[in-house]
């Protein structure tokens, strides 16, 4: 009986993994549409001004809290001093729930709940930076 339960669990796991599509890499065009909700506070053009939030051009892979001329929260400054960098994993965490990564930060945005939209925004951010 125990082996039948284990086999059933194994088969169920296979069915779930086959029937649940993995999140594809992000689509920058779709990410731009999602990013439109960020535009109220952030610009994303090279050399652009800061708004309520910092300019995000070239942010992927950069140290957090280091945009010259922008006044960051004390918590973001603290995490920046500890080496926080905007890796794709950190961006995923932050975009899902900013207060999870930077508790006490000043970002008022509650986060994006749709994982594909997060991937799309990250693809858009990657596209809006220095070309390697």
Backbone as CSV, one residue per row, in Angstrom:
resi,resn,N_x,N_y,N_z,CA_x,CA_y,CA_z,C_x,C_y,C_z
1,UNK,0.830,-1.192,0.000,0.000,0.000,0.000,0.875,1.257,0.000
2,UNK,1.929,1.267,0.833,2.823,2.432,0.904,3.477,2.698,-0.450
3,UNK,3.895,1.645,-1.144,4.529,1.834,-2.449,3.531,2.377,-3.465
4,UNK,2.238,1.991,-3.329,1.217,2.528,-4.229,1.029,4.028,-3.997
5,UNK,1.077,4.451,-2.731,0.948,5.877,-2.415,2.151,6.648,-2.935
6,UNK,3.336,6.099,-2.763,4.537,6.757,-3.270,4.487,6.869,-4.783
7,UNK,4.070,5.807,-5.446,3.968,5.826,-6.905,2.930,6.855,-7.356
8,UNK,1.803,6.919,-6.656,0.762,7.884,-7.018,1.276,9.310,-6.842
9,UNK,2.022,9.556,-5.769,2.597,10.883,-5.547,3.606,11.239,-6.619
10,UNK,4.407,10.261,-7.015,5.405,10.479,-8.064,4.717,10.821,-9.384
11,UNK,3.684,10.053,-9.734,2.948,10.302,-10.980,2.267,11.668,-10.913
12,UNK,1.675,12.008,-9.790,1.019,13.317,-9.649,2.037,14.434,-9.844
13,UNK,3.232,14.262,-9.305,4.280,15.261,-9.478,4.677,15.420,-10.926
14,UNK,4.764,14.326,-11.648,5.095,14.389,-13.074,3.983,15.092,-13.835
15,UNK,2.741,14.747,-13.551,1.606,15.367,-14.236,1.597,16.865,-13.982
16,UNK,1.813,17.280,-12.741,1.839,18.703,-12.417,2.962,19.413,-13.147
17,UNK,4.132,18.805,-13.182,5.252,19.478,-13.825,5.067,19.555,-15.335
18,UNK,4.363,18.604,-15.917,4.120,18.631,-17.354,2.969,19.567,-17.681
19,UNK,1.940,19.591,-16.829,0.761,20.387,-17.144,0.884,21.838,-16.681
20,UNK,1.838,22.159,-15.820,2.023,23.519,-15.347,3.147,24.147,-16.150
21,UNK,2.834,25.100,-17.035,3.889,25.672,-17.857,4.873,26.457,-17.013
22,UNK,6.138,26.279,-17.307,7.169,27.059,-16.638,7.103,28.480,-17.167
23,UNK,7.484,29.409,-16.339,7.501,30.794,-16.770,8.613,30.948,-17.789
24,UNK,8.225,31.419,-18.945,9.211,31.644,-19.999,10.030,32.875,-19.641
25,UNK,11.141,33.032,-20.316,11.902,34.248,-20.079,11.016,35.424,-20.429
26,UNK,11.332,36.550,-19.865,10.472,37.705,-20.007,10.403,38.275,-21.409
27,UNK,9.321,38.956,-21.665,9.062,39.636,-22.931,9.184,41.144,-22.674
28,UNK,10.217,41.786,-23.234,10.414,43.221,-22.968,9.231,44.097,-23.382
29,UNK,8.559,43.754,-24.469,7.406,44.561,-24.903,6.279,44.476,-23.874
30,UNK,6.013,43.278,-23.389,5.002,43.121,-22.333,5.475,43.805,-21.054
31,UNK,6.785,43.714,-20.789,7.351,44.366,-19.609,7.205,45.874,-19.646
32,UNK,7.285,46.452,-20.845,7.108,47.899,-20.961,5.691,48.289,-20.567
33,UNK,4.717,47.467,-20.953,3.328,47.749,-20.568,3.159,47.667,-19.052
34,UNK,3.782,46.667,-18.429,3.703,46.548,-16.969,4.439,47.716,-16.313
35,UNK,5.588,48.089,-16.889,6.396,49.187,-16.351,5.638,50.518,-16.347
36,UNK,4.634,50.647,-17.184,3.888,51.909,-17.237,3.360,52.320,-15.863
37,UNK,3.082,51.350,-14.992,2.626,51.705,-13.643,3.771,52.254,-12.793
38,UNK,5.010,52.016,-13.207,6.191,52.513,-12.488,6.543,53.945,-12.892
39,UNK,6.063,54.356,-14.067,6.431,55.650,-14.638,5.990,56.831,-13.804
40,UNK,5.032,56.634,-12.932,4.600,57.737,-12.081,5.736,58.213,-11.174
41,UNK,6.669,57.308,-10.864,7.764,57.644,-9.942,9.153,57.507,-10.554
42,UNK,9.310,56.688,-11.584,10.632,56.376,-12.142,10.725,56.723,-13.620
43,UNK,11.879,57.272,-14.013,12.201,57.408,-15.432,13.140,56.267,-15.786
44,UNK,13.327,56.034,-17.091,14.189,54.926,-17.495,15.013,55.270,-18.734
45,UNK,15.261,56.548,-18.965,16.086,56.923,-20.105,17.506,57.239,-19.633
46,UNK,18.481,56.936,-20.483,19.885,57.165,-20.125,20.089,58.630,-19.769
47,UNK,20.664,58.857,-18.609,20.908,60.222,-18.143,19.662,60.943,-17.683
48,UNK,18.561,60.216,-17.561,17.287,60.830,-17.180,17.269,61.298,-15.737
49,UNK,16.337,62.158,-15.477,16.175,62.735,-14.132,15.586,61.695,-13.182
50,UNK,15.772,61.961,-11.924,15.100,61.161,-10.903,13.720,61.749,-10.687
51,UNK,12.796,60.912,-10.301,11.470,61.370,-9.916,11.331,61.121,-8.420
52,UNK,10.163,60.700,-8.018,9.958,60.283,-6.634,10.883,59.102,-6.339
53,UNK,11.125,58.279,-7.360,12.081,57.174,-7.277,13.245,57.447,-8.215
54,UNK,14.318,56.688,-8.089,15.489,56.929,-8.937,15.263,56.522,-10.394
55,UNK,16.046,57.098,-11.283,16.050,56.699,-12.682,16.532,55.255,-12.737
56,UNK,15.894,54.436,-13.555,16.186,53.003,-13.572,16.975,52.544,-14.795
57,UNK,17.455,53.456,-15.638,18.221,53.044,-16.813,19.467,52.293,-16.357
58,UNK,19.664,51.094,-16.886,20.851,50.307,-16.586,20.914,49.752,-15.175
59,UNK,19.788,49.599,-14.521,19.760,49.195,-13.110,20.139,47.731,-12.890
60,UNK,19.860,46.852,-13.863,20.119,45.418,-13.677,21.622,45.186,-13.511
61,UNK,21.975,44.535,-12.403,23.365,44.229,-12.100,24.101,45.323,-11.357
62,UNK,23.450,46.443,-11.122,24.100,47.577,-10.452,23.893,47.518,-8.942
63,UNK,24.782,48.157,-8.202,24.604,48.237,-6.749,23.333,49.015,-6.416
64,UNK,22.622,48.561,-5.417,21.406,49.246,-4.978,21.774,50.497,-4.191
65,UNK,20.915,51.492,-4.286,21.073,52.691,-3.472,22.254,53.562,-3.827
66,UNK,22.699,53.518,-5.063,23.912,54.257,-5.441,23.692,55.267,-6.567
67,UNK,22.475,55.548,-6.951,22.245,56.501,-8.032,22.554,57.908,-7.536
68,UNK,23.536,58.522,-8.182,23.970,59.855,-7.772,22.822,60.847,-7.882
69,UNK,22.676,61.654,-6.854,21.660,62.688,-6.849,20.304,62.246,-6.341
70,UNK,20.170,60.981,-5.961,18.894,60.522,-5.419,19.048,60.278,-3.928
71,UNK,18.063,60.698,-3.173,18.084,60.528,-1.717,17.331,59.252,-1.344
72,UNK,18.085,58.256,-0.910,17.523,56.951,-0.561,17.136,56.903,0.907
73,UNK,16.224,55.987,1.229,15.826,55.771,2.621,17.030,55.261,3.414
74,UNK,16.969,55.429,4.713,18.052,54.957,5.589,18.254,53.447,5.423
75,UNK,17.185,52.689,5.302,17.298,51.239,5.163,17.960,50.872,3.834
76,UNK,17.596,51.550,2.750,18.232,51.267,1.461,19.715,51.628,1.525
77,UNK,20.051,52.708,2.182,21.456,53.089,2.339,22.212,52.026,3.141
78,UNK,21.577,51.515,4.179,22.189,50.466,4.998,22.453,49.202,4.169
79,UNK,21.438,48.760,3.424,21.583,47.560,2.602,22.591,47.778,1.477
80,UNK,22.620,48.983,0.953,23.604,49.328,-0.068,25.021,49.196,0.499
81,UNK,25.201,49.667,1.715,26.495,49.546,2.384,26.888,48.102,2.642
82,UNK,25.893,47.227,2.736,26.152,45.799,2.938,26.345,45.068,1.610
83,UNK,26.230,45.796,0.482,26.510,45.206,-0.813,25.313,44.740,-1.615
84,UNK,24.106,45.180,-1.261,22.930,44.788,-2.032,23.110,45.230,-3.488
85,UNK,22.878,44.310,-4.394,23.003,44.559,-5.826,21.700,44.151,-6.505
86,UNK,21.352,44.843,-7.586,20.123,44.538,-8.304,20.330,43.388,-9.287
87,UNK,20.565,42.210,-8.722,20.587,40.995,-9.525,19.152,40.692,-9.945
88,UNK,18.992,39.810,-10.903,17.636,39.445,-11.310,16.872,38.801,-10.153
89,UNK,17.543,38.006,-9.336,16.868,37.396,-8.180,16.412,38.457,-7.186
90,UNK,17.271,39.442,-6.906,16.871,40.512,-5.991,15.760,41.368,-6.584
91,UNK,15.810,41.606,-7.890,14.718,42.344,-8.533,13.410,41.575,-8.438
92,UNK,13.453,40.260,-8.640,12.223,39.448,-8.504,11.639,39.614,-7.103
93,UNK,12.488,39.487,-6.125,12.025,39.596,-4.730,11.463,40.992,-4.456
94,UNK,12.174,42.018,-4.923,11.752,43.397,-4.680,10.461,43.719,-5.430
95,UNK,10.369,43.298,-6.678,9.175,43.592,-7.456,7.952,42.840,-6.939
96,UNK,8.176,41.688,-6.327,7.070,40.936,-5.731,6.558,41.640,-4.479
97,UNK,7.478,42.111,-3.645,7.111,42.784,-2.402,8.300,43.616,-1.928
98,UNK,8.339,44.891,-2.269,9.489,45.726,-1.897,9.836,45.676,-0.405
99,UNK,8.841,45.585,0.441,9.091,45.584,1.896,9.732,44.282,2.368
100,UNK,9.651,43.225,1.562,10.298,41.969,1.914,11.816,42.102,1.826
101,UNK,12.295,42.754,0.781,13.738,42.913,0.595,14.270,44.119,1.362
102,UNK,13.481,45.185,1.407,13.925,46.419,2.070,12.863,46.843,3.083
103,UNK,12.801,46.137,4.229,11.821,46.531,5.247,12.168,47.922,5.760
104,UNK,11.182,48.769,5.846,11.440,50.134,6.292,11.882,51.046,5.161
105,UNK,11.886,50.526,3.935,12.228,51.359,2.781,11.080,52.297,2.459
106,UNK,11.316,53.230,1.556,10.296,54.233,1.253,9.461,53.916,0.018
107,UNK,9.700,52.792,-0.630,8.920,52.417,-1.814,7.478,52.157,-1.387
108,UNK,6.558,52.934,-1.970,5.148,52.820,-1.583,4.418,51.736,-2.372
109,UNK,4.998,51.266,-3.455,4.381,50.269,-4.321,4.252,48.939,-3.591
110,UNK,3.087,48.301,-3.698,2.831,47.051,-2.971,3.473,45.832,-3.619
111,UNK,3.741,45.894,-4.911,4.368,44.768,-5.590,3.516,44.234,-6.725
112,UNK,4.142,43.381,-7.524,3.487,42.738,-8.662,3.245,41.287,-8.272
113,UNK,2.029,40.823,-8.411,1.689,39.462,-7.991,1.879,38.424,-9.093
114,UNK,1.835,38.833,-10.335,1.913,37.901,-11.451,3.379,37.613,-11.795
115,UNK,3.844,36.375,-11.603,5.250,36.045,-11.855,5.698,36.319,-13.297
116,UNK,4.827,36.108,-14.274,5.215,36.378,-15.664,5.416,37.872,-15.883
117,UNK,4.588,38.692,-15.256,4.758,40.137,-15.382,6.086,40.589,-14.768
118,UNK,6.491,39.954,-13.690,7.785,40.276,-13.076,8.907,39.938,-14.052
119,UNK,8.838,38.766,-14.675,9.854,38.384,-15.659,9.865,39.360,-16.835
120,UNK,8.689,39.799,-17.240,8.589,40.741,-18.352,9.214,42.092,-17.990
121,UNK,8.946,42.571,-16.792,9.529,43.853,-16.360,11.052,43.734,-16.283
122,UNK,11.549,42.635,-15.775,13.002,42.445,-15.698,13.599,42.426,-17.106
123,UNK,12.928,41.780,-18.052,13.411,41.781,-19.442,13.427,43.207,-19.995
124,UNK,12.417,43.992,-19.670,12.355,45.393,-20.109,13.495,46.192,-19.475
125,UNK,13.739,45.976,-18.188,14.835,46.687,-17.515,16.197,46.293,-18.116
126,UNK,16.372,45.005,-18.399,17.629,44.541,-19.037,17.823,45.231,-20.374
127,UNK,16.734,45.387,-21.115,16.808,45.995,-22.443,17.168,47.486,-22.356
128,UNK,16.842,48.116,-21.241,17.081,49.542,-21.067,18.307,49.790,-20.209
129,UNK,19.428,49.418,-20.775,20.707,49.595,-20.111,21.803,49.473,-21.147
130,UNK,23.035,49.571,-20.720,24.155,49.472,-21.664,24.110,48.156,-22.414
131,UNK,24.406,48.205,-23.670,24.451,46.988,-24.483,25.834,46.356,-24.315
132,UNK,25.840,45.061,-24.023,27.142,44.407,-23.806,27.662,43.764,-25.046
